């Protein structure tokens, strides 16, 4: 799908035009086009091998595309060497020098550029204050927590004042709790500084949390580009619907623009014939078996934070996944119990042609 500019009046900072890249006989990027706007966090989301990191490395200059253009502020950067591109990269491993202090790690790039000593001191102090690490100047990486090391890596990039911040799965080394807090912290920091950021992840929840827009990638192509709400609530393809968020696909037949569920509820669609109907787990409600014609039996349940997630055998190819608030519904239902199923909001469902 061709990429479109984000809504609003922001200037286009990064423009990727029909970029292609292959390694031997393997096509890794296949005619990719998209834009990143001023102050926007754009996430490249996809499974391993989809091309997202390759595209990021092309933007950074570590790889040269076989065809296409990568423009930053209107200038084609493909022929520009890595060290002259207005980008900063935060890697998965942080890549801090273990024998250098925090201050010297952050100052390293400025020293390589030959910046004056006093300027380096001022800019390092400002960068560390920006990531809330003032007072850590003389510590070494081994004396820092994972979250602190990540902030040093970010400060090392920010001190160079890049036009574009590139982040390659920067939370991979963090535990789940710290990962969640750092996602919020980093998003707030990027927004406060007004930097354009391109973020790579395979984690769909991370993408939904961090992003202004998300480009879902598949086999070297952009499957869908849109806001987190667009991607989650209005997936354009069955692949995006299945990849982003928990999903149920109910095989049905559409006739005259309508799909009738076993409960008798109607879902409107523009399709006719055999379809796969996307129903999110939170859009299904369970109750003890009654007069409903859409009945099933609970085959498993598990706690997911404040939710109880059920698997219900209800005549579908795969068991339905249904999420319920534990303090409202979950205590009423047990494994093996017969239940009635109802759709909460027919308008929240999406239909796709069945292969």
Secondary structure, 3 states (H helix, E strand, C coil): CCCCCCCCCCCEEEEEEEEEEEECCEEEEEEEEEEEECCCEEEEECCCCCCHHHHHHHHHCCCCCCEEEEEECCEECCCCCHHHCCEEEECCCCCCCCCCEHHHHHHHHHHHCCCCHHHHHHHHHHHHHHCCCCCCCCCEHHHCCHHHHHHHHHHHHHCCCCCEEEEECCCCCCCHHHHHHHHHHHHHHHHHHCCEEEEEECCHHHHHHHCCEEEEEECCEEEEEECHHHHHHCCCCHHHHHHCCCCEEEEEEEECCEEECCCCCEEECCCCEEEEEEECHHHEEEEECCCCCCEEEEEEEEEECCEEEEEEECCCCCCEEEEEECCCCHHHCCCCCEEEEEECCHHHCEEEECC
